[in-house]
Each structure stands twice: as structure tokens, then as C-alpha cells.
């Protein structure tokens, strides 16, 4: 029985599952929570020791008899986190996360050193943003020079778990492309980007593995610590979005995956790099050998939670209320930028309610406007895909909101695309398991095309499929245009400038 293990190291917790690739069944699941430490100036950090403990907890939760059958392990991880290692293989300091914005000044410094945003885009295809890894490294050099002097290896969170399992340093193109130290066109580390930080940095980046290659094998030490079979393959792994693409079967041109949570992502499969001149989409590589253009919004369902709290409603009650209101919420538009925003680029954004007239401010319309605000955020991203020549034809929906029939209907209608629902909800962990299977088959000489492998193993809930309602297309278009008008009028207030209020 060829059993593979998929691990997903997220921000809030670590999840793992065991998958029987012969019977196509999930045999077991486990989860361990993770804390997050916040500090002034946008600091968001975790300890690498927490990752080790969480991995142990997940694997220890599996039946030992099942663990003995594991032939390969795949690891998915939250992107962009900076795990600095010294020459002895020890972590130097706390891990700065994707949501850590304390390196904003370093982004400006790096962009200036490169000669401007266009030069940065020409260099790597990616801008320097606070969430990415590169400015975090410069932050360490600027603020903690003694610690930086000990830096011998730069790892991402999933790379670190691979290191714990194999004792070897490695990376792969998908997760590496989110560092802003990587040329997404050539799928190689960029020596020039590294030298903007330090001339010694390039030598401190791990070697790259191909999607079908192993990062190593479970070491005897890891076998003892985590209860895994020594010698089991550990695949290259990847970032959570890249593994989510595998786990949802988003590996063919025209398919988009949409993850609906506090933050939201919309990403697709591309056969060539899509470098966005307006930086709306991140020009990531995939972990399957292709590319993964991605939109990330920081305020996906935030407005829903804020309004739901204001109205003191449970989730089902809130959905029923929103369902009673018409498309467009009788002209009410909620701009949902409670946390600032990445796309559109409004770092000092604030939420606001627009278009209210006498008699229209009802609980139903307010609930509806909150949900529509998330849909319109994805619509902005969809327009970016189309402007770059991408031809979308179907969305595969994941995340907590995927269970809601109302969300599914609104997204299909609001984006004008067919929507389907993968059977397996834990798409990143499942994608990691599928990559582990791909790696195992490659080592044994029988790996098929990875898209064909996903087609075989990724189940789609045919009963949950939603087709867009063409009769409501005009109503949605009018509501979206109102949203764009208010956004265009207020956006200048939310960008750096004399009117902006710097965030603490």
C-alpha cells in the first residue's frame, strides 16, 4: 500500500494527512496549533522551534502502524518567511513572517539601489514588498548586524521542515520565487538581486531542486525523532499556494484557484511567466515546472466579519440576511480596506461605506455589501489576469467560505465564470501529498505528467458546481462599476502622500 504524507505548515497551525494512493483515500489527519507574536512597527514572528514541535505533534498523532507504511513525505509551507541559519545548522533568530511589515523602509532602500521599480521588475520580475523575504534579510543586516554576521544559510519555512527531515539544505522554484531574490523568467536565484543586499548572500542560498526530485531522504535522526521510516523520500515541497494548485488540480491553462479566507488569493496555471507591469499579480513560479501568477488581497472576508460582529449574527444568520438583499445592495458600496491593501496598492487604506441614501441602510443591504466587497476585490484581480493575456474558464474554490452556497453563487455570478469545488478541503496538505507521490514515482522510474497525476487523484464535487447566471450579469456589472467609481475617487487618500495617515 503506497502511503504518502502531506504536511502543510501554515501561519495558524500545522496540518498533516496520510493518503493511500492506491485506494485514493485519506487514511488519517492531524493538526497542531501555532502561536503568532506581534510587535510594534508591523512585527509578526514565530519561533522555528514551534515548527519542529508542531511537526512532531502531527506525526505523533498518526497510528505507528500507518507511519511505518509512509514511502514519501511532501511539505507545504507559508510563503516568504525568513528562517536564518548559522554554520552549525542552528536557527539564529525568530522567523519573520509573510505578514511582517517591519521591513517597509528596506523595500524602498532596495528599490533605490536597483535604480527604481522598472529596473527591479527587469531584474527578477518581482517588486520588493514588505511581505517578501529579501527586505527581511536587509532588515537583519541593518538592525541586527551581529546576527547577520553569523548567517550561513537562508531558508523558507517549508525548506526548514525539509531540513529537519533530511539534514540537507534545498529549495525549489515555486517558494523561492516569493523571496524577491529569484529571477522568475529563468527560474534561478538572481546574483544581482542578492548583491543589492550583500555580496556574500548568493552563496548562502540553498541549491534548487526540480519538482520531481527529492530534497533528500528521511535521515536516521529524523526517523528516531518523528517516527518516520528512515530512507523515505522527502519531495522538493513548495509554498502553500503552489501546493494548493496541486491539491485543487489547477495545473492546466485557463483554470484558476480561489482561496476564500481572511486574506484571499486568486491564482492560475501559466505556461510562461506573467510579469505584471502594474504589480497587481505576483509573478510566481509554480512547483510543477510552470508559472503561478497570483493575486493576494488582505481584506477578503474581513468586511464580513466586521459587519457580522456589528450586527451580532452567527454565520448562517448573516448569510440568510445577505441573501435577501438584491445584487448591488441598492447602491451601497463597502470599500473593505480595514487593514490597508495590496491590490489595489493602498497601504494606508481605510474602510468606508458609500452610496447610502434614505431608506437603503438596512441590515440586509449592509450584509450583502460586505460580501460583494470581497467578490469585487477578486474581480479586480481577474481583470489583471485578462489584461496579461490569460483566458480564464473555470474557478476552483477553496477555503472556509467554499462551504457556503451563497458565496459560491456570488463568486460565479460576480466573476462570470463556472465554479467547481474540490472534494478535499485541505488543498495545500493534499497537494504536498500528491507531490510526494510524484517524487516517489519519479525515483522509481514511473512518474507521469504531474497534471495527469492531479487529474487522476483530485476529486471534484459535481453537485456543488455553479454556472454563472447570465440574467444577472448586467446587475453585477453595474454594481462593480459603482465600486470602481468610489474606489477611484477615494484611492488617492489611501496612498503615501500629504493626505495619508501613516499606520502604526
C-alpha angles and dihedrals in degrees: 000000000000102000120183129188126222121197126190117192104197133173096259099034151339119258129190136181138184117224128196102212093193099055092026092230133136104237100188143353134204137179136191124189125235128207124222125213118212127194141173120291095034098301114166115170145160134190120250087221087066089058092053092049092047092050090051092048093052095046093042088056091066123090107264089228090059093045090057090061095056110120099176141009129210125194129208119187143184107268132245099018115144114227106180116201130193128217092272094057094256126133110250102204144346118307114257108218137219089258094052108111098178092108096064091117090052089056090058090045093052093045090052092048090053092051099254142317095296091054090050091051091049090049101051109353089243132090124228106259128172092245094058125089102242098069090047089059091051088047088058091048092049099041104027106030095162092055091044089054089062094050110124103154135023115212136175120222095264090045088054094055089048088053092051090052099043108019088232131111116232143145138189134216100255100058092030091058088066093062096074086229092092132086102228092195097057095027092231137115110269112234090192093054090049092051090057084070103031135334090232096053098086091063090053095061119098124247116266125246126204119240093257095045128094120241084214141290130288104276123227089249092052090045090057094044100044102026095241125140110268111243096027111143120256110204125220091263122192149205119311093253092050092049089045088058089056092045094052095041092244092153103115132076113271098026119114129190118212120195113199115202141104086308118027134215132195116188140158146189117266129180092213134030115280105207108187113215089204094049093233092128125044108235096223127167117233126237090237099067098270134076135281114203107196141192118204122192120188095203105049103135096359092104090052092053093046094050093041089055091048091052092041094230135148118238096259092046090050092051092049090051093050091047090062093060122083126247107283094027091250092298098313114138123190114199099205103203098133091141101032113259143250099205109058089029101242107143092172095041124151130194118250140176116228139179097034116156133174110297097009099090097093129146089246095054093044091053091046093048090052092055094043090054089066092047091051091050088059090044088060088054093047089055089054091054092050093047089057092054099263115144108207119200107163141019124213109204125213137162133066095304092057090084092064117093090203093055090049092051094046094048094048092048097039094050096033094230137119112259129208134181124223113227094228111070097193093071098166095050091043091048089052089052091051091050089051088053090048090051092048092051091047092052089051093048101252110092115144125202105299092231089055089049091053091046088057099046106030109087121207122208100232093188091060094054114124127197119203116259104240092194090065096044093099092051091051092047091053092048091049093049089053089051091051092049094054091043092052092050096048102034094088089063091057100051128083109282143090093310097046122106108214112234118239 
